[in-house]
Amino acid sequence: MALRRLDATPTWFVYAAAWAFVGTLSWTTAAVYFVREAGLSPLQLVLAGTALEVAYFLSEVPTGVLADLYSRRLSLVVAAVVCGSGMLVVGLAPGPGVVLAGMALWGFGWTFRSGAEDAWLADEVGSEGLGAAYQRGAQVERVAGLTGIGAAVALASVDLRLPLLGAGATAGLLAVFLAVAMPERGFTRPDRVPGPAASARAALATFGDGRREVLARPVLLAVLGVAVAVGAWSEGWDRLWEAHLLLDIGLPTFWGLDDVAWFGVLAAGTLLISFVVAAPLVARIERLEHARLARLLAALHTLLLGAALAFALADRFWLAVSAYWATTVVRSLASAPFRTWLNLGIAESSSRATVLSITNIAGSAGEWAGGPALGWVGTRWTVRAALATGALALLPAVLLLARAGRHGDLEPSAVVGEVAAGAAGEVAGEPGGEIGGPVTPGAASRG
């Protein structure tokens, strides 16, 4: 008897909820584990993320091609298995070497998810249902994330390794669910001649199709630039914001809260505020067309830059917390419209996962190139200086998104040329480099 697959939308909600739970369970208290037990320095914290990003960078496009050639569902099952294994490795024993190995495994596993999940969803619900699925899925993620935070704090109070081990086990259960219940009705596997040589030629052809679409579409070229800039900022932020609170500012001891509990409060605050702020905006954002989404994203990225800089410069706990919540809430709000904007710019479903992988790899390049530089700044000077430098790296993303919102139909060379000219005008003090328009941050962090 054949197994009955679920419909796409409820499957997406379960999938999104599971990954949100795994994410908050694994990362809410990970910084305390890395700093207190593994003894990682600011540079080592960033290098752990760099190990993840290098593995991601090297594997992203090949795994995207595989998702286009074979199966998006299979790619997502593999992602859950490998990412879960990475969490188990990180939680097995404290130490920089183990952490780097586990993070690299997580990054490799994430490449099977990256691109494939968006391609699967777009194929199953169609472009008309994509915005609603992303927006409502994001709300589901926030609720599930709160559950993960509570579990992380409870488990970490017993042993700091338990949240990582629990996240690895949960990812394994997700893999079983996807293998049994996930539908794949909208994807048609391309015809090909059996054999390794034929498979290699098909993979190269699929990659070539994806590369040509990226080069031919202005919005996808703009995405590459945005991804690099946001990646350079996000790697430093993701690895150093906890160290800034622990080492530069210090966490208060009132209300009987220890470090683990404080990070749980901060994470829960982000999700609660995001849920409340996003609720009245979901239906409106779902209906935005392409150019207006770009303007929204430009505005969000402008807010993101200001909030991240304020966090870096804050010298008091409550100022830092306010700036932290502003940064993380804006980043969360920008994720769903960014993914919608990106997918609406892709014309060919047959190479969708490959195109998404090519654009995602630009973000990875920004992360592993910018992260070590910011880690060195944090070690050479202060974590505060590294975070401030990273915040300023968001400026090119704001410029690119503002230009994309104004000139969505220009040829690629015109868009890139105008952005370059605007940036040069800013540096030279000439007119033409102003920032205008509204919104947002790229893909969700890989850790």
N, C-alpha and C positions, 0 to 999 in steps of 0.2 A: 504493500500500500504506500502510495507516494505521500511524502510529508506535505502538510498544508502550510504554505508560506503566509505571513502576515501581509497586510497592505503596507504601502510605502510610508505613509505619514505616521501611523503609530510606531512603525519600526524605527523611523528617524527619531521620534521622541524618546524611545527606549535607548537607542544608540547614544543620543546626545546626553541623556541623563546619566548613563553609565560612565561615559568618558568624563563628565563633569565630576561625578563622585570619585572616580579614580584620580583625577587631577588634584582636587582639593585634599583628598585623603593622603596623597603622596607628598604634596608640596607645601601644605600649610605649616608643618613643623620641620620640614627638611632643613631649613637654614639653621635651626637650633642644633640639629644632628650634625650638620656639616661643620659648624663653628665650634660647638661644645665637645663633641665626641671625636669627630674625624680630624679636628684641628686644622682646617683649611684656612690659609691666608686669603686676603682679598684677591691676589693674583691667582691663587689656586681655585678660588670660587669661580672666577671667570673662566679659567682653563677647563674646569669641569664642564661648563657650558660650551666651551669651544670644542671639546671632544665630541659632545653631542652634535654640534653644528657641522663639524668636518665630516662625521659619518653621514649626516643628513645630506650635506652638499654632494658627496661622492655618489650617493645612492638614489637621490631624488628623481632625476630624469629616467634612469633605467626602470625603476619601479613604476613610474607613471606610464611608461610605454607598455609595461606588462599588464597594467590595469586596462589599457585600451585594447590590447591584443587578446587577452584571455578572459578575465573576469574581475569586475570591481568588487563583488562580494568576496571572492577568494583573497584579494588584496587586503581587504579590511579584516578578515579572519587572521591572516598572517600578522598584520599590524598589532592586533590585540595580544597574540601569543608572544611576539618578540618584545614589545614594550613591557608586557608583564614580566618577562624574564629579566629585562633590564632593571626593573624595580627590585626584583628579588636579589639580584647581584649587589645593587647599591646597599640594600639593607642587611646583607649577610655579615659584614664586618666593617668597622670604621677604618678609615685610612685613605689617603689621596689616590693611591693606585686602584683600589677597588671602586671608589667613586667614579674615577675617570672611565674605567672599563664599563661599568654599569650605565653611565650616561651615554657613552658611545653606542652601546647596544640599544638603548632607548631611542637615540637619534636614528639609527638604522631602521628600527621598527616603525618609527613615525612616518618614514618615507612611503611605506605601503598604505598608510592612511591618507597622507597628504595628496590632494588631487583626486584620489579615488572616491572619497566620500562625497565631495561636491559634484563630481561627474555622475556618480550613482544617483544622487538626489535629483539633479537636473534632468536626467533621463527618465526617472520614475514619475516625477510630478509635473514636468514641463516648465517652461519659462514663466507661464502665467501663475503657477503655484509656488515658485521658488522663493519669492520675497516673504510670503506668509510662513512658509516652512522654516526659514531662517529666523525670522523674528519670534515666532512662537516657540521654536526650538530653543532659542536663547533664554526665554523665560523658564522653560523646563530645566535648562542647565543650571540656572541660578538657584532654583529650589533644591535640585539634587546636590548642588555644590554645598549648600548649607548643611545637608545631612553628612556629607563627607568631612566638613570642618569639625562638626561635633564628634564624629568617629575618630578623626585624627587627634584631637585634643585628648579624648578619653584614652586612646591607645598609647599616645606619647607619654602620658602621665605614668603609665606602667613601664614602658620601655620605648625609647626614641626610635628604635628600629621597626616597631610593630606597624606603624602606618605605612611604611614602604612595603613591608611584606604583605600586608593586607591589600594594598593597591595591586600588587603583582597577582595575587590570587583572584581578585575581582576581575582583572583584565582577562585572565584565563577563562572565567565563567562567561564573560562577554563573548569571547571567541566561540564558545559552544553555542550560545544563543544565536549569533549571526549565522553560523553554519547551518543551523536547523531552521530558523524562522525568517531570515532576510530574503525578500523577493529580488529578482533581477529580470524584470519583464521588459524594461526599456532598452536594454543593451543587447546588441547583436554582434556576436563574435565574428570578426572579418574572416573570409575564406582564405586559406593559405595551404600551400603544399607541405605535407609532413616532412620532418627532418630538421636537424640543427641549422644547416645552411639557409634553408628557406625561412626558418624562424628568425634568424639573424637579419636576413634581408627585410623581412616584414617589420622587425623592430626599428631598423634604420629608416625605413620608409615612413613609419608612423612618427618617428622623431622629426624627420624632415618636414612632414606635413604640419606638425605643431610649431616648429621653428618658423616656417613661412607665414603661418597665421599670426604669430606674435609680431614679426617684422612688418606685416601688412596692415595691422590695425593700430591706430594711434592710441586707443585706450589701453591696449596691452603694453605698449612701449612706456606709457606713463606709469602703469602698474610696476614695471621693473624698477624705475627710479624711486617710486614711493617705497617699494619693498626694501631696497637697499638702505634708504635713509632710516626707515622705521626699524629695520633690523639692527643697524648700528646702535641706535638708542636702546632698543629693547633688551639686547644681550647684557649691556651694562646694568640696566635697571633690574632685570630679573635676578641677576647674581649679587647685586650690591645693596638693594634697598634695605634688606634685613640687617646687613652689616652696619649700615648708616645708623639705624635705630639702636642696635646693640652696642656699637663701639663709639659713635660720635655723640649721640644724644642720651642714650640710656633709657631703659623701660622703668617706669615707676613701680613701686612695690605696694601701693595702697590697694585696698579691696582684696588683698591676699592673692593677687594674680601673679603667677610666675611668667617666665619668658614664653613657655608653650601656650599658656592661656591667653597671653596678650596677642600672640600671632593668630590665635583662633578668633579673638574678638575683632581684630583688624580685617581678617578675611571675611568673616560673617557680615561685618559692616559694609564691605564692598558689595556683596551680593544683595543684601537687603536694600541698600540705597539704589543699586542698579535696577532691581526689580520694581521698586516704587516709581522711579523716574521713567523707566522704559514702558511701563504699563499703558499710559495714555498716548504714547508715541507709536506703538506697534502698528496699528491700523493705518496711520498716516504715512509712515515710512514704507509700508508695503506697496503703496500706490505711487511712489515717486518714480519718475522716469529717469533715464540714464544721466542726463546732464545735471539734473537737480540732486541726484545722489552724489555726484562728484562735488557739487557745491557744499552739500551737507558735510561730506567728508573733510573738505578743506577747513570748514569751521571747527569741526571736532579736533582736527590735528593742531589747529591754532591753540585751542583750549588745552590740549594735551601738552604742548610745549610749555605753556605758561605754568601749568600745574606741576609738571616734572621739575622745572627750574625752581619753583617755590619750595618744593620738597627738599631739593639739594641745599638750598640756602637757609632753610629753617634751623633755628638754634634752640627751639623749645619743643617739648614733646607734643603739646596739643597743636601747635602750628604745623609740625611735621605730620601728625595724624590727619589733620584737615587736608593738607596738600596731597598726602598719600591717597586718601579716599577720592579726592577730586581726580587724580591721575588715573587710578584704577577704574573708577566708574566711567570716565570718558572713554578709556580704552575698551571697556566692555561694551559700551553703547555703540562704538564704531565698528565692531567686528561683523555683525550681521549685515548692515548696509554695504560694507566693503565687499563681502563675499557675493552679495547680490549684484553689485556694480561690476565686479570682475566677471561673473558668469554671464551676465547680459552682453558682455563684450566679446564672447566666444561664439563664433558662427557654426563651427563644425563639431557635432557631437562625437564623431568617430575619433577625434584627436583631443577631446576635452581634457582627459586626465593628463595627457602629455603637456598640453598648453599650461594647465594649472601647475604642473610640476616645474616647468620652465620659469614661470613667474615666481613660484615659491622659492626656487633655488636662488633667485636674486636676493630675497630676504635672508636666506641662510648665508649667502656671501657677505652681506652687510654685517650679520651677527658674528661670524668667525673672523672677519677682518677687523671690525670695530671693537669687539669684546676684549681681546687681549690688550689693545691699545688703552682702553678705559681701565682695565685691570692694572696695567703698569702705572697709569696716572694715580690710581687709588693707592698703590703700594709706595710709589715714589713721593707723592704728596699726601692727599687725604681721599677718603671715600667720597667726601662732599665734593671735591674738585672733579672727581671722575663722573659723578652723577650730573653735575652742572654741565660739563663738557658734552656728555651724552644727550642731554636735553636740547642743546643747540644743534645737534645733528638732525633734529626733526625739521629744521627750517626748509631744506630742499623738498621734503614731502609736502609741506604746506604750499609751496610755490607750484609744484607739479599738479596737485589736486585743484588749486585755484584755476590754473590754465586749462586743465581738462574740463572743468565746469563751464568755462567760457567758450572754449573752442573744441567741443567734442567731435566735430565733423571734419577737422583739418587733416591734411595729409600728415603722416608720421614725421617727416622732416620738418614740417612747419611747427608742430607741437614741440618737438625736441629743441628746435632752434629758438623758439620764443622763450622756453624755460631757461635755456642756457644764457640767452641775452638778458633775461630778467635777473638771473643770479649774478651775472657779471656786472649789471648796473648797480646792484646792491653793494658789491665789493668795491666798485670804483666810486661810489657815492653819486651815481648818475640816476636820473629818473627812469622808471620802467621796471624796477624790481620790486614794486609794492606787492603786498599780499592782500588778496581780496577774496570774498566769498566764504562759504562755510565748509567742513568736516573731516576726518578720521583714520583710525589705526588699522593696521593690517591684520594678518591672520593671528589666530590665537597662539599664545606662547607655547612652545614645546616643552616647557618645564620651568 
